[in-house]
Amino acid sequence: MQISFTPQRSDAAFALSRSGDVLTINGEIFDFSDIPEGGTCPREAVGCDWLASDVVREGGVIRLTLIRPHGPDAPQQTLFPGPAMPGGGESGGAGAAGNDS
């Protein structure tokens, strides 16, 4: 799974974890395992306020963009994150979970 982040100033809580093609965001489960190769699930159909893009499967990899909330004094890695390819469990990488100040 490749997750890109769009930073957004917010004090909202944000907890993210992944297991296979399943994301858990703030305790809510989103299962993308039914998306076929070359398929797209429109953002509106997912019903997730944190999702900033459609969800696609390309080359066997689920790709999506999430809104990443951050505090008023967020570090550069949170303001300008690169894509993350979490290997499961808690998502790591630049600002993948939590709410940096």
ZIRA-V136135 format. One record per residue. N is the residue number from 0. RES is the residue in one letter. BURIAL is # if it has 16 or more other C-alpha atoms within 10 Angstrom, else .. Layout:
# ZIRA-V136135
n=N res=RES burial=BURIAL
n=N res=RES burial=BURIAL
This chain:
# ZIRA-V136135
n=0 res=M burial=#
n=1 res=Q burial=.
n=2 res=I burial=#
n=3 res=S burial=#
n=4 res=F burial=#
n=5 res=T burial=#
n=6 res=P burial=#
n=7 res=Q burial=.
n=8 res=R burial=#
n=9 res=S burial=.
n=10 res=D burial=.
n=11 res=A burial=.
n=12 res=A burial=.
n=13 res=F burial=#
n=14 res=A burial=#
n=15 res=L burial=#
n=16 res=S burial=#
n=17 res=R burial=#
n=18 res=S burial=.
n=19 res=G burial=.
n=20 res=D burial=.
n=21 res=V burial=#
n=22 res=L burial=#
n=23 res=T burial=#
n=24 res=I burial=#
n=25 res=N burial=.
n=26 res=G burial=.
n=27 res=E burial=.
n=28 res=I burial=.
n=29 res=F burial=.
n=30 res=D burial=.
n=31 res=F burial=#
n=32 res=S burial=.
n=33 res=D burial=.
n=34 res=I burial=#
n=35 res=P burial=.
n=36 res=E burial=.
n=37 res=G burial=.
n=38 res=G burial=.
n=39 res=T burial=.
n=40 res=C burial=#
n=41 res=P burial=.
n=42 res=R burial=#
n=43 res=E burial=.
n=44 res=A burial=.
n=45 res=V burial=.
n=46 res=G burial=.
n=47 res=C burial=.
n=48 res=D burial=.
n=49 res=W burial=#
n=50 res=L burial=#
n=51 res=A burial=#
n=52 res=S burial=#
n=53 res=D burial=.
n=54 res=V burial=#
n=55 res=V burial=#
n=56 res=R burial=#
n=57 res=E burial=.
n=58 res=G burial=.
n=59 res=G burial=.
n=60 res=V burial=.
n=61 res=I burial=#
n=62 res=R burial=#
n=63 res=L burial=#
n=64 res=T burial=#
n=65 res=L burial=#
n=66 res=I burial=#
n=67 res=R burial=#
n=68 res=P burial=#
n=69 res=H burial=#
n=70 res=G burial=#
n=71 res=P burial=.
n=72 res=D burial=.
n=73 res=A burial=#
n=74 res=P burial=.
n=75 res=Q burial=.
n=76 res=Q burial=.
n=77 res=T burial=#
n=78 res=L burial=#
n=79 res=F burial=.
n=80 res=P burial=#
n=81 res=G burial=.
n=82 res=P burial=#
n=83 res=A burial=#
n=84 res=M burial=#
n=85 res=P burial=#
n=86 res=G burial=.
n=87 res=G burial=.
n=88 res=G burial=.
n=89 res=E burial=#
n=90 res=S burial=#
n=91 res=G burial=.
n=92 res=G burial=.
n=93 res=A burial=#
n=94 res=G burial=#
n=95 res=A burial=#
n=96 res=A burial=#
n=97 res=G burial=.
n=98 res=N burial=#
n=99 res=D burial=#
n=100 res=S burial=.
